[in-house]
Amino acid sequence: MHLKEVRIFPQRFPTHERYPFNLDIFSHPRTVNVHCPITFFVGENGTGKSTLLQAISHRCSIYIWQGQRRARFQYNPYETEFYKAVEVEWVQNTVPGSFFASEIFKNFAQIVDEWASMDPGLLDYFGGKSLMVQSHGQSLMSFFKSRFKIKGLYLLDEPETALSPASLIDLLKLLVQTRRAGHAQFIIATHSPILLACPEARIYSFTPSSLKQIGYEETEHFRVYKSFMQDPNKYLQDL
């Protein structure tokens, strides 16, 4: 594996009043052991999964593609500063990598299309087709299949967003195949019980006040999906 540990130092926080520094989950020093081919971050929205994932990316010198910046109604100067309170430890040497989030993938695909207008051979890397002429889910799988062939550290923020259940199973198979090849390491924030079923993966549960390792069937995602599939009407009784 490439990355060994991620450490959080709350004594470095510039404030405890603003997000993300006001999250109780980060109020105590923490060490997250990621010395595993595939690590998942799970939990409700707002519990800090994506925040920590982005901080890891920053500390590992992995570029995060950004779309066009727009004015915000409320500006939070601390929103992107969490990485300053985070340190990472590599197993040996640093490796290249990439950060994926569905909301910024379109911007990346558009840039690739512009480059391909000058160098059509670039698209061979993505199966010979423009990412812009495929469906969102198809373009994501084309990207994953090409990118994961390269040795590196891959940080994925909710990759399930545009994928159908069948495509999620394809992505799960790709993760297992890549893990067996031994050249890549993944840290993935997800809500998908399909991806969480990945054999031998490590799962960290994020709650408002705790961050701990749990088993697949202990995740809220597994329990809710299983219960719903067994009796959907139970969840509609109060309507």
N, C-alpha and C positions, 0 to 999 in steps of 0.2 A: 504494500500500500504506500501511498504518497504522503498523505496527511495523517498525523498521529493524534493531536489534541487541539482543542479550541478552548481558550481560557478567557473568562470575563472578569474584569476588575472594576467593581462599582466605585472604588475610591477615586477613579479617574473621571467619574461623571461630572460634567460641567454644571448640571442642575439635577434635581430630583422632582421637579415640578412639571416638566414638559416631556411629551412622548419623544422617543421610546424610553427615556431614562426614568420615567415614573412608573414603569411596569414592575410590579412586585416580584415577578419571576427573575428579574435581573438585579434585585436589591442586595443579593449576597454573592460573594465570589463563587464562581462555578467553573468546573472543568468538564468539558464534554469530550468523551473519548470517541473519536471517529475512525479509529484504526480498524477499519472493516471495509470490504469492497463496496457495500451499499448501506448507507445510513438514511433513515427516514425521520423527518420532523413532522409530527402530527399534532393537531389541536384546533380549537376554534379560531375564527378570524380575530385578529387583534391580540393574540397571545405572544407575538414576537418571533414567529417562525421565519417569515420573510426578512424581518429586520436583521436577525442573526445571520441568515444566509447571505444577505448583501454585505454584511460586515466581514464575513469570511472571505467573500470574493475580493473585497477591497484589500484585505490583509495578504491575500495570495497573489496580488497584482493581476487579477483577472478583470478584464474590461467589461463593463456593463453598457450595452448599447442603449442610447437614449433617443427618444423621439423629440419632436419639436417642443421646446419649453414654452409654457403658457402661464399667464398671470394666475395667481391663486387668490381666492377670497381671504383666506387666512394663511399667512406665511409662518412656518415653523422653522427657525434657523437651526434647530437641533435634529431635524428629521433624518439627515444623512450623516450625522456625526458619531453614530454608535461605534463604528470601527475603531475609533481612538481609544476605546475601553476594551478592545479585544486583541488578543495575541494568538498566533497559531504556531504549532510545532510540527515541522516536517520529519518524516522518518529518516530521510537522508538529504537528497537535494530537492530543490524546488522543481516543479514540472509546469508546463503550460496547461491551460484549461479554458473553460468557457462558462458563462452564466446564461441561463435560459429563463425567460419569463414570457408568457404568451402575449401580454400586452405590448411588449417591445419587439416581438418577433416580426410583425408586419414592417416596421421600420427597417429592420435588418434585411428582410426579403426585398424591399424596394431598392436598397443600396446595392445588393447583389445583382439585381436586374439592370441597374445603371451600369455597373462594371461590365456585365455580360454584353451590353450593347457595344462595348469596345473590344471585348475579348470573349466571344461566344464559347470558347473552350472551357471557360470557367464553370459552365453549367454541367460539364461532365462530372464534376465533383458531387453534384446533387442528382445524379441519375440521368443527366442530359435534358432535363426539363426545367423551365423557369419556375421558381417557387411561387410566382404571382399568378400563373395560369392553372395551378392546382388548387383544390379545395384547401381550406385552412388545415384540416386534419391531415390531408395527404402531404402538404408541404412540410408539416411538422415531422412526419415520419421520414420523409426524404432527408430532412436535415439531420435527424437523429441517426439514421443509418449511415450517413456519410461521416458525420462528425465523430461518432463513437469508435471509429476505426483507429483514431489517433490516440496515442498514449497521452493521458492527462487526467486532470481533476475536473469533474463535471458537476456544476451546481444547478439544480433545476427547481424552479419555483412554480408549483402547481402545473406540471406539464399535461395533466389530464383535461384542462379547460376545454379544448376544442376536439377532443378525441371521443369517438364512439366506444362502447364497451368492447367491440371486436378489435378496434385499433389499440385500446388499452392492453388487451391481451397480447397483441403484437409487440407493444412497447415492453411489456413484462418479459416476453421471450427474448427480446433484444438485450434487456438488462442482464438476464441470466447468461446469455451467450457471451456478452462482453465481459461479465465477471469471470467466466471460465477462461477467457483468453488471457486474463491477468494483467492487462496493461492500463486499465482505467479504474478510477474510483469515483463513486457518486455520493452526493449529499442532496437529498430530495425533500422538499416541503410538499406535502400532498394531502388531499382529502379522499383519495381513491382507495377503497378496500381491495380493488383488483391489484394495484401496484404494491400495496402493503403486504400482499400474500407472497412476495418474492422470498424464496427460500434463503435461509441463513442471513437475512438482512437484520440490521439493528434498528430498533424503533425507539425514538425518544418522544415522549408525550409532553406537550406544552399545555399548562393550565395557567390561570391567572397568578397562581402562587407557587407552582412547582414545575420542575423539569426533571423527568426520570425515565429510565429505560423500562419498557413494558413489552409483553408478548403480543403477537398479532391478534389473538382472540380477546385480549384485554382492551383493545382500542375501542373507543366509542363508535368509530366508523363501522367496525365489524359488527358490533352488537346492534346498532340501529338498523343497518342494512339487513341483517339476518332477521331481526324482529319484523321489519316491514315486509319482507318477502313472504314470511310465514303467515302474516295476517294484516294486509294493507288496510282493511276496514277499521282496525283498531285505532288508526291514526286519524280517521275521518269522523269518529263518533260525535265529536263536539261541534261539528259544522252544522 
